[in-house]
């Protein structure tokens, strides 16, 4: 009886010990597959092939690499109880990529937030500057700056005592934390406050054909209104010569009324799309901050407070909380974005043509 009880306790202990590794493995698979779906959906589903979604696809590439490279080596370290047996070179490479990809994630969110702000506050200028070339330049700048921020990690990482991690360099820890997280995060919160204020103001403003709220509505009205105006002017100029063509003026008035009605409808739809896109990105930013703020707070605290006790379990746990953000983003797009859901369904059913 005692042997069976001991065996049961042993099995339970093994299950408890293995369960975190199984959860982490599931997270890795979900992160790789989910972010791959985002990238493939953007470039194969025509509805998603717009400039703002290129930023999201680039963010998904960074999250994909976190799940493919950073998380598996983190799992390896945990299986070995924090010991590292893969050499100092691979340790430095892992840490540099970790810093670079984490930094690129928040910088991607920064340019996405800026893109949403300009779309709502400066729609005309935004429409003419929203090009693939401009998006590619910004994305390149994000990865370049992220690489520059991560390079000093080459000199402050170590495999001291068979463990792979940072040396206690408070200057680098504080500087990198400010550049990688606190400064862009603070600016993003200010931008989203401005987005909220602008969207609220536009939502309260009555929409009329003479005051359309979006550049899409304005541009869509330009050609029809010119045509209608030309026809009306022509009718007026020929009125003295052809007095029996009064119906032309009535036809022009009716056409103008139809254009105005369509403009109002387009304005409402465009405003709703802009607000929905801003809301989804706000959720992404909020989740990012929730995942990474605890880690960076502990990171900076450990550098400033030498007498504070920071256990390895705390540090590792908050690191995994931060990495989990790369798994959550595709789930957010699936839940809150109908177009991405449609794109994912097409991928699952191997229908890549749109």
C-alpha positions in Angstrom: 0.0 0.0 0.0 2.8 2.4 0.9 4.6 1.5 -2.4 1.5 2.4 -4.4 1.1 5.7 -2.6 4.8 6.5 -3.1 4.5 5.7 -6.8 1.4 7.9 -7.1 3.1 10.8 -5.4 6.1 10.3 -7.6 3.9 10.4 -10.8 2.1 13.5 -9.5 5.5 15.2 -8.9 6.7 14.3 -12.3 3.5 15.7 -13.9 3.8 18.9 -11.9 7.5 19.2 -13.0 6.8 18.6 -16.7 3.6 20.7 -17.0 5.4 24.1 -17.3 7.6 22.7 -20.1 4.6 21.4 -21.9 2.9 24.8 -21.6 6.0 26.5 -22.9 6.3 24.1 -25.8 2.7 24.9 -26.7 3.4 28.6 -26.5 6.4 28.2 -28.9 4.3 26.3 -31.4 1.4 28.8 -31.2 3.8 31.7 -31.5 5.5 30.3 -34.6 2.3 29.3 -36.4 0.2 32.3 -35.3 2.7 34.9 -36.5 3.4 33.0 -39.7 -0.3 33.2 -40.4 -0.3 37.0 -39.9 2.6 37.4 -42.4 1.2 35.1 -45.0 -2.3 36.6 -44.7 -1.1 40.1 -45.3 0.8 39.2 -48.4 -1.7 36.8 -49.9 -5.1 38.2 -49.0 -5.8 41.3 -51.1 -8.0 43.0 -48.5 -5.1 43.0 -46.1 -2.5 44.4 -48.5 -2.5 47.9 -47.3 0.3 50.0 -45.8 -0.8 49.9 -42.1 -0.9 46.1 -42.3 2.7 46.0 -43.5 3.8 47.4 -40.2 1.7 44.6 -38.5 3.3 42.0 -40.7 6.8 43.3 -39.8 5.9 43.2 -36.1 4.7 39.6 -36.7 8.2 38.7 -38.2 9.8 40.0 -35.0 7.4 38.0 -32.9 7.9 34.9 -35.1 11.7 35.1 -34.5 11.1 35.4 -30.7 9.0 32.2 -30.8 11.4 30.4 -33.1 14.7 31.4 -31.5 14.4 33.2 -28.2 11.8 31.0 -26.5 13.3 27.6 -27.4 16.7 28.6 -25.9 14.9 29.9 -22.8 13.2 26.5 -22.5 16.6 24.8 -22.9 18.0 26.9 -20.0 15.0 26.1 -17.8 15.3 22.3 -18.5 18.9 22.6 -17.4 18.0 24.5 -14.2 19.5 27.7 -15.5 22.8 26.2 -16.7 24.2 26.9 -20.1 26.3 24.3 -21.9 26.2 25.7 -25.5 29.2 28.0 -25.3 29.7 31.7 -24.7 29.3 32.6 -28.4 25.8 31.2 -28.7 24.9 32.8 -25.3 25.9 36.3 -26.6 24.0 35.7 -29.8 20.9 34.7 -28.0 21.0 37.7 -25.6 21.7 40.1 -28.5 18.7 38.8 -30.5 16.6 38.9 -27.4 17.3 42.6 -26.8 17.0 43.4 -30.5 13.7 41.6 -31.1 12.1 43.0 -27.9 13.2 46.5 -28.8 11.9 46.1 -32.4 8.5 45.0 -31.1 7.9 48.2 -29.1 9.4 50.3 -31.9 7.0 48.7 -34.4 4.1 49.5 -32.1 5.5 53.1 -31.9 5.3 53.6 -35.7 1.9 51.8 -35.9 0.6 54.2 -33.2 2.1 57.2 -35.1 0.5 55.9 -38.3 -3.0 55.7 -36.7 -2.5 59.2 -35.2 -1.7 60.7 -38.6 -4.5 58.9 -40.3 -7.0 60.5 -37.9 -5.6 63.9 -37.3 -4.0 64.6 -40.8 -6.0 62.5 -43.3 -5.1 64.4 -46.5 -1.4 64.6 -45.9 -1.5 61.0 -44.6 -3.1 59.7 -47.8 -0.5 61.2 -50.1 2.5 60.1 -47.9 1.2 56.6 -47.2 3.4 54.7 -49.7 5.0 51.3 -49.7 8.4 53.0 -50.0 7.8 55.1 -46.9 6.6 52.0 -45.0 9.7 50.0 -46.0 12.0 52.9 -44.9 10.4 53.1 -41.5 10.5 49.3 -41.0 14.2 49.3 -42.0 14.8 52.1 -39.5 13.1 50.1 -36.7 15.3 47.0 -37.2 18.4 49.2 -37.6 17.8 51.1 -34.4 17.0 47.8 -32.6 20.2 46.3 -33.8 22.2 49.4 -32.5 20.5 49.2 -29.1 21.3 45.4 -28.8 25.0 45.6 -29.9 26.3 46.7 -26.4 24.9 43.4 -25.1 27.8 41.8 -26.8 30.1 43.2 -24.1 27.8 42.9 -21.1 26.6 39.3 -21.5 28.4 36.3 -20.0 28.3 32.6 -19.2 29.6 33.1 -15.7 29.2 29.9 -13.7 27.6 28.1 -16.7 24.6 30.5 -16.7 23.9 32.8 -19.6 22.8 36.3 -18.7 23.8 40.0 -18.3 26.6 41.2 -16.2 25.5 43.7 -13.6 26.1 46.8 -15.6 23.7 49.5 -14.3 24.5 52.0 -17.0 23.7 49.7 -19.8 20.6 48.3 -18.1 19.1 51.7 -17.4 20.0 53.2 -20.8 18.8 50.2 -22.8 15.6 50.1 -20.7 14.9 53.7 -21.4 15.5 53.4 -25.2 13.8 50.0 -25.6 10.8 50.5 -23.4 10.1 53.5 -21.2 10.6 56.4 -23.7 8.7 54.9 -26.6 6.1 53.6 -24.3 5.5 57.0 -22.8 5.3 58.7 -26.2 2.8 56.0 -27.4 0.5 56.7 -24.4 0.5 60.4 -25.3 -0.2 59.5 -29.0 -3.1 57.3 -28.0 -4.5 60.0 -25.8 -4.4 62.3 -28.8 -6.0 59.6 -31.0 -8.8 59.2 -28.4 -9.4 62.9 -28.2 -9.4 63.4 -32.0 -11.7 60.4 -32.6 -14.1 61.6 -29.9 -14.2 65.1 -31.4 -14.9 63.8 -34.9 -17.6 61.4 -33.6 -19.4 64.3 -32.0 -19.1 66.5 -35.1 -22.1 66.2 -37.5 -21.1 64.6 -40.8 -22.3 66.6 -43.9 -21.2 66.5 -47.5 -19.6 69.9 -47.1 -17.6 68.7 -44.1 -16.5 65.0 -44.7 -14.3 63.6 -42.0 -12.0 61.5 -44.0 -9.6 61.8 -46.9 -11.2 58.8 -48.6 -14.6 60.5 -48.6 -13.1 63.8 -49.9 -11.3 62.1 -52.7 -14.2 59.9 -53.6 -16.4 63.0 -54.0 -14.0 65.0 -56.1 -14.6 63.5 -59.5 -18.4 63.1 -59.3 -18.8 66.6 -58.0 -16.7 68.0 -60.9 -18.8 66.1 -63.3 -22.1 67.2 -61.8 -20.9 70.8 -61.6 -19.8 70.8 -65.2 -23.1 69.4 -66.3 -25.0 72.0 -64.3 -22.9 74.8 -65.7 -23.4 73.6 -69.2 -27.1 73.5 -68.7 -27.1 77.0 -67.4 -25.1 78.3 -70.3 -27.4 76.7 -72.8 -30.6 77.7 -71.0 -31.1 80.8 -73.0 -30.6 78.9 -76.3 -32.5 75.8 -75.3 -35.3 76.8 -72.9 -37.0 73.5 -73.1 -34.1 71.6 -71.4 -35.0 72.5 -67.8 -35.0 68.8 -66.8 -31.2 68.9 -67.2 -31.0 71.2 -64.2 -33.3 68.9 -62.2 -31.2 65.9 -63.2 -28.0 67.7 -62.0 -29.6 68.5 -58.7 -30.7 64.9 -58.3 -27.2 63.7 -59.2 -25.6 66.1 -56.7 -28.0 64.9 -54.0 -27.1 61.3 -54.7 -23.4 62.1 -54.5 -23.9 63.9 -51.2 -25.8 61.0 -49.7 -23.2 58.6 -50.8 -20.5 60.9 -49.4 -22.2 60.9 -46.0 -22.4 57.1 -46.0 -18.8 56.8 -47.0 -17.8 59.2 -44.2 -19.6 57.2 -41.6 -18.0 53.9 -42.8 -14.5 55.4 -43.0 -14.7 56.9 -39.6 -15.9 53.6 -38.2 -13.0 51.7 -39.8 -10.4 54.2 -38.5 -11.8 54.0 -35.0 -11.9 50.2 -35.1 -8.3 50.0 -36.3 -7.2 52.4 -33.6 -9.0 50.3 -31.0 -7.3 47.1 -32.1 -3.9 48.7 -32.0 -4.7 50.2 -28.6 -5.4 46.7 -27.3 -2.1 45.4 -28.8 -0.2 48.3 -27.1 -2.0 47.7 -23.8 -1.2 44.0 -23.8 2.4 44.7 -24.7 2.8 47.1 -21.8 1.1 44.6 -19.4 3.5 41.9 -20.5 6.8 43.9 -20.5 6.3 46.5 -17.8 6.9 44.0 -14.9 10.1 42.8 -16.4 11.6 46.2 -17.1 10.6 47.4 -13.7 12.4 44.5 -12.1 15.3 44.9 -14.5 15.9 48.6 -13.6 15.2 47.9 -9.9 17.9 45.3 -9.8 20.4 47.8 -11.3 19.5 50.7 -8.9 19.0 48.7 -5.7 21.9 46.5 -4.9 20.4 45.4 -1.6 17.1 44.4 -3.2 16.6 40.6 -3.4 15.8 39.5 -7.0 15.6 35.7 -7.2 16.2 33.8 -10.4 12.6 32.5 -10.4 11.3 36.1 -10.4 13.6 37.2 -13.3 12.8 34.1 -15.4 9.1 34.3 -14.7 8.8 37.9 -15.8 11.0 37.2 -18.9 8.5 34.5 -20.0 5.7 36.9 -19.3 7.3 39.4 -21.8 8.0 36.7 -24.4 4.4 35.5 -24.2 3.4 38.8 -25.8 4.7 37.4 -29.1 2.1 34.7 -28.8 -0.8 36.9 -27.8 -0.7 39.4 -30.7 -2.0 36.9 -33.4 -4.8 36.0 -31.1 -5.8 39.6 -30.7 -5.9 40.0 -34.5 -8.0 36.9 -34.8 -10.5 38.0 -32.2 -10.9 41.7 -33.0 -10.2 41.9 -36.8 -12.6 40.4 -39.2 -10.3 40.7 -42.2 -7.5 38.8 -40.4 -10.0 36.1 -39.5 -11.0 35.8 -43.1 -7.3 35.6 -44.1 -6.5 32.9 -41.6 -9.5 30.9 -42.8 -8.2 31.1 -46.3 -4.8 29.9 -45.2 -6.2 27.0 -43.3 -8.2 25.9 -46.4 -5.2 26.5 -48.6 -7.0 29.3 -50.6 -4.3 31.8 -51.2 -5.8 33.6 -54.2 -8.0 36.6 -53.3 
